[in-house]
Amino acid sequence: MSSHSANRTLVLMRHGQAQAGEGGPDFTRRLTPRGRRQAMDAGRSLAAAGLVPDLVIVSGATRAQETWARVAEGLSLGLPRGGAEAAASDAATQVSGAPVSAESAAGGTASDADAAPGFRVVVSDALYSGYVRELVGVLGEAVGGADPGIVLVVAHNPTVSAAASRLSGLGSAPDALARAEAGLPTSSYAVLRLGAIGWAEVGHLPLHLAEVVTPAA
């Protein structure tokens, strides 16, 4: 992980494929087996690209929490599968409204913190109910006065795709911009480079959309 200003990167990820609602609450929909594979592959892809996050911001919805748990596995952050998923589920039930941070990975246990020093997760229900403005607000609150090198946001469409498109400026990769505007498939992620822009300026100054990646699963 790097906090060098030149490496500031925002990664916006849509959750993995989720089960049909079948009359139950949308908030508690879980991933399908394919969705779990997608999220694991997304984590491996991030690791291969050197995009290991310093800060993760996750929607409180179950499918987003489960996506992050599998992404963490793919990133090889030392989170056991059952432990990570259970922790994500616990976090989703404990958080409502404004962002709440846990100084550890995927749920706030001391052992997780030891496995990934300096690694922080913020869970926010605002990413479930809000749109681009709310996403930018949650990002600003989560970053605070820190200067993380890489921030990963795991949330929902249409917000993720709209944010990838609307936060981008001239010079962004045309194919990536077209894919963002068309809508990111499940577990896909957009990579936005900040360059000399500070985190407080996200939403005010345009970012460089470098690529959109879709896992193979």
C-alpha positions, -999 to 999 in steps of 0.1 A, spaced: 0 0 0 12 35 -8 1 69 4 23 89 -20 2 116 -36 11 107 -71 -6 73 -65 -39 85 -53 -65 62 -69 -102 57 -64 -116 23 -73 -154 21 -77 -168 -14 -76 -203 -27 -82 -213 -56 -59 -213 -92 -73 -243 -109 -88 -271 -112 -62 -300 -135 -57 -335 -125 -68 -355 -107 -41 -382 -134 -39 -403 -111 -17 -377 -106 9 -360 -72 18 -337 -59 -9 -312 -48 17 -305 -84 28 -302 -101 -7 -271 -123 -8 -247 -132 -35 -252 -161 -58 -224 -186 -63 -214 -168 -94 -214 -135 -75 -190 -149 -50 -167 -162 -78 -169 -128 -95 -159 -109 -63 -130 -133 -56 -118 -128 -92 -121 -90 -88 -99 -92 -57 -73 -112 -76 -74 -87 -104 -69 -58 -80 -40 -76 -64 -24 -83 -98 -27 -46 -107 -12 -35 -74 -45 -19 -63 -44 -31 -27 -66 -5 -8 -55 16 22 -92 24 28 -123 5 19 -158 20 20 -186 -5 17 -224 -3 15 -241 -19 45 -263 -41 22 -256 -78 26 -246 -83 -10 -220 -55 -8 -206 -68 25 -203 -103 10 -187 -89 -21 -160 -72 0 -154 -103 20 -146 -122 -12 -126 -94 -27 -105 -94 5 -99 -131 0 -89 -125 -36 -65 -98 -24 -49 -124 0 -54 -101 30 -54 -130 54 -91 -131 61 -105 -166 66 -136 -171 44 -161 -179 71 -146 -152 94 -147 -125 68 -183 -132 58 -195 -134 93 -177 -102 102 -192 -85 71 -227 -96 81 -222 -84 117 -210 -50 104 -240 -47 81 -264 -51 111 -245 -27 133 -243 3 110 -271 26 98 -269 60 83 -236 79 85 -203 62 79 -188 42 108 -151 31 107 -135 0 119 -98 0 124 -95 -34 108 -105 -54 78 -140 -65 71 -155 -64 105 -133 -51 132 -116 -80 150 -82 -76 164 -69 -106 144 -80 -90 112 -63 -58 121 -31 -77 127 -34 -94 93 -34 -61 75 -18 -33 94 -29 2 86 -59 -11 67 -93 5 74 -129 -3 65 -159 21 67 -194 8 63 -222 32 53 -258 26 45 -257 60 26 -241 40 -2 -272 19 -5 -298 46 -4 -279 75 -19 -266 86 -54 -234 102 -66 -235 132 -43 -239 109 -13 -211 87 -25 -188 117 -27 -199 129 7 -192 95 23 -158 94 6 -149 128 20 -160 119 56 -142 85 55 -110 100 43 -111 129 67 -77 144 72 -58 113 60 -42 109 26 -47 72 16 -31 61 -16 -58 38 -28 -95 39 -18 -119 11 -28 -157 18 -27 -180 -13 -30 -216 -2 -37 -245 -4 -61 -257 6 -96 -267 30 -109 -246 50 -84 -213 33 -91 -215 36 -129 -228 72 -127 -200 82 -103 -174 66 -126 -188 86 -155 -196 119 -137 -163 122 -118 -143 117 -149 -129 145 -171 -112 151 -204 -84 127 -212 -101 97 -196 -99 65 -216 -127 66 -242 -135 29 -239 -136 30 -201 -159 60 -202 -182 43 -227 -184 12 -205 -191 33 -174 -219 52 -192 -234 19 -204 -234 6 -168 -208 -16 -150 -216 -53 -148 -216 -70 -114 -182 -71 -96 -168 -48 -123 -147 -18 -111 -136 15 -125 -101 29 -118 -99 67 -114 -66 84 -110 -65 116 -90 -30 127 -100 -23 160 -82 -59 163 -71 -65 159 -33 -93 137 -19 -112 168 -7 -114 179 -43 -131 148 -56 -165 159 -70 -151 194 -77 -123 187 -101 -123 160 -128 -105 127 -124 -88 105 -150 -109 73 -156 -81 49 -166 -100 17 -171 -130 -4 -163 -123 -41 -154 -148 -70 -154 -138 -102 -137 -138 -134 -158 -162 -155 -135 
